[in-house]
Amino acid sequence: MDDPVLRVQSQLTDRDRILLGWLFDHGVLTSFQIAHALFPLLDFCQRRLRTLYRLRLMARFRPQRADGGSYPYHYVIDRLGAEVVAVDRQERLPRRDHARVERRRWTSSRTLAHRLGVNGFFTELAGYARTHRDVGLVEWLPEAACARAGAFTTRADSGLVRAYQPRVRPDGYGRWAEDGARVPFFVEYDTGREPLSVLVGKLAGYGELFATTGRAWPVLFWLHSAAREANLRRLLADLPPSLLPVATGARDHATGAGLCPAEAVWAAAGRGGPRHRLADLARYVVDGRDYPGEVV
């Protein structure tokens, strides 16, 4: 019997497999995000994407702009691509309608812009790592993986800790490596639509997570604008002293300065001084069973 997965596997590069895994885990990426993260040239990327599309590994759609024209192609996993990912990971094959359901989800989703924003944050990091030595986006987990029981625990933790169901729903989790520094971090991607009090309220869940696991990692608020960041920082300054490691950054400031999230765009909450690079936030990491915080 002709197995389509076996037939296509020999045609895939390591970069193809990374891309398919990202689409399976994170839903949707634009051609520009993929090119920046994984390819040296846009034309080269577009040719490879067309090949993967013709192989039925990925599907694509192109939203129309309200003022005319269209956005770049948006890529999602197709059925064969999902099966390749499952085989590579030695996992159970997804349902036959998995890719179709996911495709419909993103072509009609009102949360598409938010998901693309979150994924853009991480692909910017991946693109920076691609073009710099001794730098890497070591891990990138989606929101669903962050919410699973036992997330962010180890086998050395007690059974009670490993059964803990996080109350936080970060937009993503990553682990950044640069020049020997290792920074696990959570991302809260702000679209500017939620009240800032909602963002502040999320810190209670992080406090509980850190107190339960004994590990504290930076929580990064990636704000819509510098003005909104300043307002959030005023709210954070009014909170009681906390051991929660929180940093804020503003997209319009970063864009205007020509910087990406790996660079000096992060201001540590409750602290003055110049902005930090992502790798500099390693100083705020508590990684072990010695986090002194309490559930808040």
Residue frames as qw, qx, qy, qz and C-alpha x, y, z in Angstrom:
[[0.000, 0.888, 0.459, 0.000, 0.00, 0.00, 0.00],
 [0.385, 0.496, -0.026, 0.778, 1.29, 3.44, -0.93],
 [0.420, -0.682, -0.420, 0.427, 1.83, 5.46, 2.26],
 [0.263, 0.875, 0.121, 0.389, 1.73, 9.21, 1.50],
 [0.448, -0.871, 0.199, 0.033, 3.71, 10.03, 4.65],
 [0.767, -0.257, 0.430, 0.401, 6.55, 7.71, 3.65],
 [0.604, 0.564, 0.361, 0.433, 6.46, 9.03, 0.11],
 [0.101, 0.934, 0.053, 0.338, 6.87, 12.66, 1.16],
 [0.655, -0.724, 0.078, 0.200, 9.30, 12.28, 4.06],
 [0.749, -0.049, 0.264, 0.605, 12.37, 11.90, 1.84],
 [0.323, 0.651, 0.279, 0.628, 11.57, 15.28, 0.24],
 [0.347, -0.912, -0.161, -0.148, 11.60, 17.22, 3.50],
 [0.422, 0.476, -0.435, 0.637, 14.47, 19.21, 4.96],
 [0.379, -0.308, -0.641, 0.592, 15.05, 19.85, 8.66],
 [0.075, 0.093, 0.081, -0.990, 13.77, 23.39, 8.09],
 [0.481, -0.210, -0.555, -0.645, 10.57, 22.03, 6.54],
 [0.557, -0.340, -0.748, 0.123, 9.99, 19.87, 9.61],
 [0.196, -0.226, -0.421, 0.856, 10.48, 22.84, 11.94],
 [0.265, -0.012, -0.195, -0.944, 7.96, 24.84, 9.93],
 [0.558, -0.264, -0.675, -0.403, 5.38, 22.05, 9.89],
 [0.460, -0.321, -0.700, 0.443, 5.77, 21.63, 13.65],
 [0.024, -0.146, -0.213, 0.966, 5.21, 25.36, 14.17],
 [0.420, -0.109, -0.387, -0.813, 2.07, 25.34, 12.04],
 [0.569, -0.295, -0.764, -0.077, 0.74, 22.29, 13.88],
 [0.416, -0.346, -0.593, 0.596, 1.37, 23.87, 17.29],
 [0.109, -0.387, -0.188, 0.896, 0.72, 27.55, 16.65],
 [0.417, 0.637, 0.554, -0.336, -1.97, 27.55, 13.99],
 [0.517, 0.794, 0.265, 0.180, -1.06, 30.12, 11.37],
 [0.447, -0.516, 0.210, 0.700, 1.95, 32.04, 10.06],
 [0.481, 0.833, 0.016, -0.272, 2.29, 34.53, 7.23],
 [0.843, 0.410, -0.014, 0.348, 4.80, 34.08, 4.43],
 [0.173, 0.808, -0.291, 0.481, 6.75, 37.09, 5.76],
 [0.630, -0.626, 0.373, -0.267, 6.93, 35.63, 9.28],
 [0.971, 0.003, 0.206, 0.121, 8.16, 32.31, 7.91],
 [0.645, 0.635, -0.107, 0.411, 10.74, 33.99, 5.69],
 [0.096, -0.827, 0.349, -0.429, 12.12, 36.13, 8.51],
 [0.747, -0.504, 0.377, -0.215, 12.33, 33.24, 10.95],
 [0.876, -0.087, 0.465, 0.087, 13.74, 30.51, 8.73],
 [0.748, 0.477, 0.303, 0.348, 15.06, 31.71, 5.34],
 [0.438, -0.334, 0.122, 0.825, 17.86, 33.97, 4.13],
 [0.065, 0.077, -0.391, -0.915, 15.83, 35.32, 1.18],
 [0.553, 0.284, 0.376, -0.687, 12.11, 35.96, 0.68],
 [0.637, 0.410, -0.427, -0.494, 12.13, 34.60, -2.89],
 [0.287, 0.236, -0.925, 0.080, 13.76, 31.37, -1.73],
 [0.265, 0.102, 0.753, -0.594, 11.14, 31.08, 1.02],
 [0.617, 0.354, 0.098, -0.696, 8.24, 31.64, -1.35],
 [0.559, 0.350, -0.680, -0.321, 9.51, 28.97, -3.75],
 [0.153, 0.097, -0.947, 0.264, 9.80, 26.45, -0.93],
 [0.394, 0.200, 0.554, -0.705, 6.36, 27.32, 0.41],
 [0.660, 0.350, -0.246, -0.618, 4.85, 26.72, -3.02],
 [0.441, 0.250, -0.859, -0.072, 6.51, 23.30, -3.09],
 [0.033, 0.043, 0.867, -0.495, 5.18, 22.35, 0.34],
 [0.523, 0.289, 0.237, -0.766, 1.74, 23.63, -0.67],
 [0.642, 0.329, -0.505, -0.474, 1.75, 21.50, -3.84],
 [0.322, 0.146, -0.924, 0.147, 2.74, 18.49, -1.75],
 [0.593, -0.529, -0.412, -0.446, -0.44, 19.09, 0.29],
 [0.545, -0.137, -0.596, 0.574, 1.56, 19.51, 3.49],
 [0.057, -0.352, -0.331, 0.873, 0.24, 23.01, 4.08],
 [0.191, 0.742, 0.597, 0.237, -2.85, 24.95, 3.08],
 [0.260, -0.131, -0.051, 0.955, -3.01, 28.69, 2.59],
 [0.101, 0.821, 0.556, 0.081, -5.43, 31.59, 2.40],
 [0.337, 0.128, 0.046, 0.932, -5.11, 35.29, 1.67],
 [0.019, -0.718, -0.572, 0.395, -7.40, 37.68, 3.58],
 [0.272, 0.665, 0.320, 0.617, -8.61, 40.80, 1.80],
 [0.233, -0.137, -0.308, 0.912, -7.88, 44.25, 3.17],
 [0.128, 0.722, 0.592, -0.335, -10.85, 46.44, 4.03],
 [0.111, 0.805, -0.082, -0.577, -9.33, 49.31, 2.02],
 [0.741, 0.622, -0.176, -0.181, -8.56, 47.13, -1.00],
 [0.341, 0.586, -0.728, 0.105, -5.82, 44.69, -1.93],
 [0.922, -0.251, -0.278, -0.101, -4.85, 41.66, 0.10],
 [0.515, -0.722, 0.460, -0.039, -2.58, 40.54, 2.87],
 [0.199, 0.485, -0.839, -0.150, 0.29, 38.09, 2.26],
 [0.740, -0.082, -0.626, -0.231, -0.47, 34.39, 2.16],
 [0.520, -0.481, 0.523, -0.474, -1.32, 32.88, 5.53],
 [0.544, 0.220, -0.803, -0.109, -0.22, 29.26, 5.94],
 [0.712, -0.336, 0.393, -0.475, -1.85, 26.55, 8.07],
 [0.273, -0.261, 0.923, 0.070, -1.18, 22.83, 8.42],
 [0.709, 0.145, -0.382, -0.575, -2.83, 20.45, 5.97],
 [0.936, -0.224, 0.089, -0.255, -3.81, 16.87, 6.71],
 [0.892, 0.254, -0.241, 0.284, -0.64, 15.28, 5.33],
 [0.222, 0.620, -0.415, 0.628, 1.53, 17.80, 7.15],
 [0.604, -0.521, 0.303, -0.521, -0.22, 17.02, 10.43],
 [0.997, -0.061, -0.012, -0.044, 0.40, 13.32, 9.90],
 [0.661, 0.476, -0.349, 0.463, 4.09, 13.95, 9.16],
 [0.138, -0.634, 0.421, -0.634, 4.42, 15.91, 12.41],
 [0.833, -0.358, 0.198, -0.373, 2.71, 13.15, 14.40],
 [0.963, 0.158, -0.149, 0.162, 4.99, 10.48, 12.90],
 [0.417, 0.592, -0.394, 0.566, 8.12, 12.58, 13.56],
 [0.295, -0.534, 0.446, -0.655, 7.06, 13.03, 17.18],
 [0.297, -0.021, -0.952, 0.075, 5.98, 9.40, 17.55],
 [0.339, 0.129, 0.484, -0.796, 2.51, 10.52, 18.56],
 [0.430, 0.437, 0.785, -0.091, -0.94, 9.25, 17.65],
 [0.173, 0.267, 0.523, 0.791, -2.13, 10.41, 14.25],
 [0.232, 0.186, 0.268, -0.916, -4.54, 13.36, 14.47],
 [0.537, 0.483, 0.619, -0.309, -8.18, 13.01, 13.53],
 [0.492, 0.328, 0.591, 0.549, -8.80, 12.97, 9.79],
 [0.099, 0.860, 0.374, 0.333, -10.61, 16.30, 10.01],
 [0.530, -0.599, -0.155, 0.580, -8.00, 17.98, 12.25],
 [0.344, -0.093, 0.286, 0.889, -6.41, 20.09, 9.51],
 [0.035, -0.539, -0.577, -0.612, -9.76, 21.06, 7.98],
 [0.403, -0.796, -0.444, 0.087, -11.11, 22.18, 11.35],
 [0.488, -0.504, -0.003, 0.713, -7.96, 24.19, 12.06],
 [0.259, 0.167, 0.441, 0.843, -8.05, 25.80, 8.61],
 [0.178, -0.696, -0.541, -0.437, -11.66, 26.89, 9.05],
 [0.502, -0.696, -0.347, 0.378, -10.87, 28.12, 12.52],
 [0.401, -0.423, 0.098, 0.807, -8.26, 30.57, 11.32],
 [0.151, 0.280, 0.530, 0.786, -9.86, 31.66, 8.05],
 [0.285, -0.681, -0.479, -0.475, -12.92, 32.80, 9.99],
 [0.574, -0.465, -0.488, 0.465, -11.46, 33.60, 13.40],
 [0.060, -0.954, -0.098, -0.279, -11.91, 37.01, 14.94],
 [0.609, -0.732, 0.241, 0.188, -8.77, 36.29, 16.98],
 [0.842, 0.391, 0.083, 0.363, -6.58, 35.88, 13.90],
 [0.229, 0.844, -0.198, 0.443, -4.83, 39.24, 14.37],
 [0.553, -0.715, 0.365, -0.222, -4.00, 38.39, 17.98],
 [0.940, -0.102, 0.289, 0.153, -2.61, 34.98, 17.08],
 [0.683, 0.592, 0.009, 0.428, -0.52, 36.46, 14.28],
 [0.079, -0.885, 0.266, -0.374, 0.78, 39.06, 16.72],
 [0.758, -0.521, 0.388, -0.063, 1.83, 36.42, 19.24],
 [0.911, 0.158, 0.265, 0.275, 3.41, 34.29, 16.53],
 [0.433, 0.814, -0.076, 0.380, 5.12, 37.38, 15.12],
 [0.410, -0.825, 0.352, -0.164, 6.76, 37.98, 18.51],
 [0.814, -0.308, 0.478, 0.121, 8.32, 34.52, 18.45],
 [0.790, 0.463, 0.236, 0.325, 9.26, 34.54, 14.76],
 [0.132, 0.937, -0.213, 0.244, 11.07, 37.83, 15.35],
 [0.573, -0.645, 0.505, -0.029, 13.12, 36.06, 18.02],
 [0.875, 0.086, 0.437, 0.190, 13.73, 33.13, 15.68],
 [0.573, 0.770, 0.061, 0.273, 14.83, 35.50, 12.91],
 [0.145, -0.901, 0.377, -0.160, 17.24, 37.25, 15.26],
 [0.743, -0.394, 0.540, 0.045, 18.65, 33.90, 16.34],
 [0.847, 0.413, 0.284, 0.179, 19.05, 32.85, 12.70],
 [0.469, 0.795, -0.059, 0.381, 21.28, 35.84, 11.97],
 [0.185, -0.809, 0.442, -0.340, 23.36, 35.93, 15.17],
 [0.594, 0.221, -0.747, 0.200, 25.86, 33.52, 16.66],
 [0.252, -0.036, -0.791, 0.557, 25.44, 31.82, 20.04],
 [0.404, 0.066, 0.246, -0.878, 21.75, 32.74, 20.13],
 [0.222, -0.127, -0.908, -0.332, 18.69, 30.51, 19.98],
 [0.648, -0.194, 0.092, -0.731, 14.97, 30.25, 20.59],
 [0.002, 0.239, -0.964, 0.113, 15.30, 26.93, 22.37],
 [0.043, 0.384, 0.914, -0.125, 11.62, 26.36, 23.11],
 [0.289, -0.017, -0.124, -0.949, 8.30, 27.85, 22.02],
 [0.024, 0.322, 0.935, -0.146, 5.04, 26.59, 23.51],
 [0.206, -0.433, -0.421, -0.770, 1.52, 27.74, 22.55],
 [0.433, -0.358, 0.252, -0.788, -1.22, 28.83, 24.93],
 [0.891, -0.157, -0.232, -0.359, -2.85, 25.37, 24.99],
 [0.763, 0.124, -0.537, 0.339, 0.36, 23.64, 26.08],
 [0.088, 0.374, -0.460, 0.801, 0.88, 26.21, 28.86],
 [0.597, -0.310, 0.122, -0.730, -2.53, 25.40, 30.36],
 [0.814, -0.030, -0.566, -0.127, -1.99, 21.65, 30.70],
 [0.756, -0.630, 0.138, -0.110, -1.68, 20.04, 34.10],
 [0.861, -0.248, 0.221, 0.385, 1.96, 19.49, 34.93],
 [0.515, 0.751, 0.018, 0.414, 3.20, 22.20, 32.58],
 [0.110, 0.789, -0.360, 0.486, 6.53, 23.68, 33.77],
 [0.731, -0.541, 0.373, -0.184, 7.21, 20.88, 36.21],
 [0.351, 0.523, -0.775, -0.050, 9.88, 18.17, 36.21],
 [0.795, -0.126, -0.589, -0.076, 10.04, 14.54, 37.24],
 [0.389, 0.084, -0.626, 0.670, 11.82, 15.65, 40.39],
 [0.353, -0.281, 0.135, -0.882, 8.70, 17.53, 41.52],
 [0.322, 0.068, 0.838, -0.435, 6.19, 15.91, 43.83],
 [0.101, 0.382, 0.867, 0.305, 3.10, 14.26, 42.40],
 [0.011, 0.781, 0.501, -0.372, 0.99, 17.07, 43.84],
 [0.043, -0.654, 0.223, 0.722, 3.02, 19.70, 42.00],
 [0.098, -0.106, 0.789, 0.597, 2.98, 17.73, 38.73],
 [0.066, 0.540, 0.834, 0.098, -0.81, 17.47, 38.94],
 [0.020, -0.590, -0.259, 0.765, -1.18, 21.22, 39.38],
 [0.383, 0.649, 0.558, 0.349, -3.42, 22.87, 36.76],
 [0.274, -0.090, -0.030, 0.957, -2.10, 26.38, 36.02],
 [0.158, 0.762, 0.532, -0.333, -4.65, 29.16, 36.33],
 [0.018, 0.666, -0.260, -0.699, -2.68, 31.36, 33.94],
 [0.739, 0.489, 0.444, 0.132, -3.22, 31.30, 30.18],
 [0.201, -0.627, 0.325, 0.679, -0.15, 33.05, 28.76],
 [0.654, 0.661, -0.075, -0.361, -0.18, 33.74, 25.05],
 [0.831, 0.407, -0.352, 0.141, 3.04, 31.78, 24.79],
 [0.678, -0.661, 0.284, 0.150, 6.07, 30.46, 26.62],
 [0.706, 0.632, -0.272, 0.168, 9.61, 30.52, 25.35],
 [0.749, -0.536, 0.160, 0.355, 13.16, 29.76, 26.37],
 [0.421, 0.886, -0.156, 0.111, 15.85, 32.09, 25.05],
 [0.826, -0.319, 0.126, 0.447, 19.58, 31.34, 24.97],
 [0.400, 0.871, -0.076, 0.275, 22.22, 33.96, 24.31],
 [0.296, 0.652, -0.523, 0.463, 25.95, 33.92, 25.14],
 [0.335, 0.056, -0.837, 0.429, 25.46, 31.41, 27.93],
 [0.333, 0.010, 0.421, -0.844, 22.39, 33.09, 29.43],
 [0.162, -0.294, -0.909, -0.246, 19.16, 31.05, 29.63],
 [0.255, 0.061, 0.277, -0.924, 15.87, 32.86, 30.04],
 [0.014, -0.455, -0.881, -0.130, 12.53, 31.03, 30.30],
 [0.120, 0.150, 0.136, -0.972, 9.73, 33.56, 29.86],
 [0.255, 0.582, 0.767, -0.085, 5.99, 34.02, 29.43],
 [0.070, 0.081, 0.314, 0.943, 4.43, 36.41, 26.90],
 [0.188, 0.672, 0.618, -0.362, 1.28, 38.44, 27.36],
 [0.252, 0.169, 0.468, 0.830, 0.56, 40.05, 23.98],
 [0.113, 0.592, 0.462, -0.651, -1.57, 43.17, 24.29],
 [0.311, 0.484, 0.606, 0.549, -3.80, 44.36, 21.45],
 [0.015, 0.090, -0.081, 0.993, -4.91, 47.51, 23.25],
 [0.469, -0.370, -0.505, -0.622, -8.50, 46.33, 23.66],
 [0.630, -0.454, -0.610, 0.157, -8.49, 44.94, 27.20],
 [0.321, -0.913, 0.062, -0.245, -8.62, 47.23, 30.26],
 [0.337, 0.580, -0.639, 0.376, -5.18, 47.46, 31.81],
 [0.555, -0.406, 0.515, -0.512, -6.68, 46.20, 35.06],
 [0.975, 0.115, 0.011, -0.188, -7.26, 42.85, 33.30],
 [0.660, 0.516, -0.461, 0.293, -3.55, 42.62, 32.50],
 [0.107, -0.547, 0.605, -0.569, -2.61, 43.41, 36.08],
 [0.805, -0.222, 0.266, -0.483, -5.12, 40.83, 37.31],
 [0.900, 0.277, -0.336, -0.032, -3.26, 38.08, 35.46],
 [0.211, 0.597, -0.657, 0.410, -0.32, 38.41, 37.86],
 [0.666, -0.359, 0.449, -0.474, -2.23, 36.55, 40.60],
 [0.979, 0.163, 0.022, -0.124, -2.20, 33.38, 38.52],
 [0.612, 0.569, -0.445, 0.322, 1.52, 33.72, 37.84],
 [0.219, -0.597, 0.570, -0.521, 2.17, 34.22, 41.53],
 [0.866, -0.170, 0.323, -0.341, 0.32, 31.01, 42.29],
 [0.904, 0.385, -0.173, 0.061, 2.19, 29.11, 39.57],
 [0.368, 0.640, -0.524, 0.425, 5.59, 30.31, 40.78],
 [0.447, -0.496, 0.541, -0.511, 4.79, 29.58, 44.43],
 [0.948, -0.008, 0.183, -0.262, 3.59, 26.07, 43.51],
 [0.892, 0.386, -0.144, 0.187, 6.53, 25.09, 41.31],
 [0.640, -0.622, 0.124, 0.434, 9.25, 26.99, 43.15],
 [0.518, 0.089, 0.397, 0.753, 10.35, 28.60, 39.88],
 [0.151, 0.846, 0.255, -0.444, 9.89, 32.21, 38.79],
 [0.515, 0.152, 0.489, 0.688, 10.40, 33.31, 35.22],
 [0.032, 0.259, -0.035, -0.965, 9.93, 36.74, 33.64],
 [0.340, 0.655, 0.671, -0.070, 6.41, 37.67, 32.52],
 [0.228, -0.109, 0.325, 0.911, 6.72, 39.90, 29.45],
 [0.322, 0.738, 0.491, -0.332, 3.91, 42.33, 28.65],
 [0.342, 0.045, 0.502, 0.793, 4.31, 43.28, 24.97],
 [0.165, 0.645, 0.454, -0.592, 2.16, 46.42, 24.77],
 [0.486, 0.715, 0.467, 0.187, 0.36, 48.03, 21.86],
 [0.270, 0.830, 0.002, 0.488, 1.97, 51.45, 22.39],
 [0.418, 0.184, -0.474, 0.752, 4.46, 53.34, 24.54],
 [0.341, -0.386, 0.123, -0.848, 1.61, 55.38, 26.05],
 [0.859, -0.288, -0.249, -0.342, -0.23, 52.21, 27.07],
 [0.750, 0.049, -0.506, 0.423, 3.00, 50.78, 28.50],
 [0.111, 0.326, -0.376, 0.860, 3.48, 53.91, 30.63],
 [0.611, -0.364, -0.002, -0.703, -0.06, 53.59, 31.97],
 [0.909, -0.154, -0.386, -0.041, 0.46, 49.91, 32.81],
 [0.567, 0.186, -0.500, 0.627, 3.71, 50.69, 34.60],
 [0.221, -0.405, 0.261, -0.848, 1.91, 53.24, 36.77],
 [0.834, -0.297, -0.134, -0.445, -0.61, 50.57, 37.78],
 [0.861, 0.029, -0.441, 0.254, 2.18, 48.10, 38.52],
 [0.280, 0.370, -0.440, 0.769, 3.97, 50.68, 40.66],
 [0.492, -0.422, 0.148, -0.747, 0.86, 50.98, 42.85],
 [0.885, -0.169, -0.412, -0.139, 0.89, 47.26, 43.69],
 [0.673, -0.685, 0.278, -0.011, 2.41, 45.97, 46.94],
 [0.020, 0.664, -0.730, -0.162, 6.07, 44.92, 46.64],
 [0.954, 0.136, 0.154, -0.219, 6.27, 41.59, 44.82],
 [0.474, -0.442, 0.686, 0.331, 8.85, 39.02, 43.86],
 [0.730, 0.515, 0.449, 0.017, 7.12, 38.45, 40.52],
 [0.351, -0.319, 0.425, 0.771, 9.59, 39.16, 37.70],
 [0.435, 0.757, 0.484, -0.064, 7.67, 41.40, 35.27],
 [0.283, -0.308, 0.325, 0.848, 8.97, 43.39, 32.31],
 [0.452, 0.744, 0.406, -0.279, 7.19, 45.60, 29.79],
 [0.311, -0.177, 0.499, 0.789, 7.89, 46.65, 26.23],
 [0.446, 0.659, 0.263, -0.546, 6.05, 48.63, 23.56],
 [0.712, 0.318, 0.532, 0.331, 5.80, 47.60, 19.93],
 [0.347, 0.912, 0.139, 0.167, 5.71, 51.12, 18.51],
 [0.301, -0.868, 0.377, 0.121, 8.84, 52.04, 20.46],
 [0.695, -0.219, 0.618, 0.294, 10.64, 48.91, 19.24],
 [0.628, 0.581, 0.443, 0.268, 9.59, 49.48, 15.63],
 [0.141, 0.988, -0.017, 0.065, 10.64, 53.11, 15.69],
 [0.359, -0.773, 0.510, 0.116, 14.02, 52.18, 17.13],
 [0.652, 0.483, -0.554, -0.185, 14.50, 49.30, 14.71],
 [0.145, -0.373, 0.856, -0.327, 14.67, 46.77, 17.53],
 [0.683, -0.144, -0.631, -0.337, 13.16, 43.32, 18.05],
 [0.741, -0.603, -0.037, -0.293, 12.13, 41.58, 21.30],
 [0.887, -0.062, -0.217, 0.403, 15.63, 40.10, 21.69],
 [0.423, 0.399, -0.144, 0.801, 17.13, 43.58, 22.04],
 [0.202, -0.150, -0.506, 0.825, 17.02, 46.40, 24.60],
 [0.309, -0.396, -0.397, -0.768, 13.26, 46.98, 24.69],
 [0.624, -0.471, -0.623, -0.027, 12.39, 45.62, 28.16],
 [0.118, -0.558, 0.349, -0.743, 11.82, 47.72, 31.27],
 [0.400, -0.174, -0.856, 0.277, 11.72, 45.75, 34.52],
 [0.399, -0.728, -0.349, -0.434, 8.64, 46.64, 36.58],
 [0.644, -0.754, -0.109, 0.066, 9.45, 48.45, 39.81],
 [0.677, -0.349, 0.201, 0.616, 12.97, 49.26, 38.69],
 [0.247, 0.909, -0.073, -0.327, 14.50, 52.21, 36.92],
 [0.426, -0.455, 0.628, 0.466, 17.51, 52.43, 34.66],
 [0.303, 0.396, -0.566, -0.656, 17.99, 51.63, 30.98],
 [0.894, 0.135, 0.008, -0.427, 15.98, 49.02, 29.13],
 [0.538, -0.381, 0.748, 0.072, 17.22, 45.45, 29.09],
 [0.435, 0.277, -0.746, -0.422, 17.91, 42.94, 26.37],
 [0.882, -0.199, -0.218, -0.368, 15.93, 39.72, 26.70],
 [0.773, 0.117, -0.531, 0.327, 19.09, 37.87, 27.75],
 [0.080, 0.404, -0.459, 0.787, 19.64, 40.40, 30.54],
 [0.674, -0.385, 0.005, -0.631, 16.40, 39.27, 32.19],
 [0.762, 0.024, -0.631, 0.142, 18.22, 36.10, 33.24],
 [0.148, 0.268, -0.578, 0.756, 19.06, 37.97, 36.44],
 [0.532, -0.174, 0.231, -0.796, 15.38, 37.75, 37.46],
 [0.782, 0.014, -0.557, -0.281, 15.06, 33.99, 36.92],
 [0.452, -0.411, 0.692, -0.384, 14.60, 31.78, 39.97],
 [0.770, 0.216, -0.502, -0.328, 14.92, 28.21, 38.73],
 [0.368, 0.121, -0.864, 0.321, 14.73, 25.64, 41.52],
 [0.501, -0.584, -0.635, -0.070, 12.76, 24.73, 44.63],
 [0.426, -0.308, -0.361, 0.770, 13.77, 27.97, 46.35],
 [0.034, -0.532, -0.307, -0.788, 11.25, 30.56, 45.14],
 [0.160, -0.147, -0.659, 0.720, 10.40, 32.53, 48.30],
 [0.310, -0.171, -0.191, -0.915, 7.06, 33.88, 47.09],
 [0.295, 0.225, 0.806, -0.462, 3.59, 33.19, 48.38],
 [0.137, 0.512, 0.767, 0.361, 0.33, 32.57, 46.56],
 [0.025, 0.149, 0.119, -0.981, -1.20, 36.00, 45.89]]
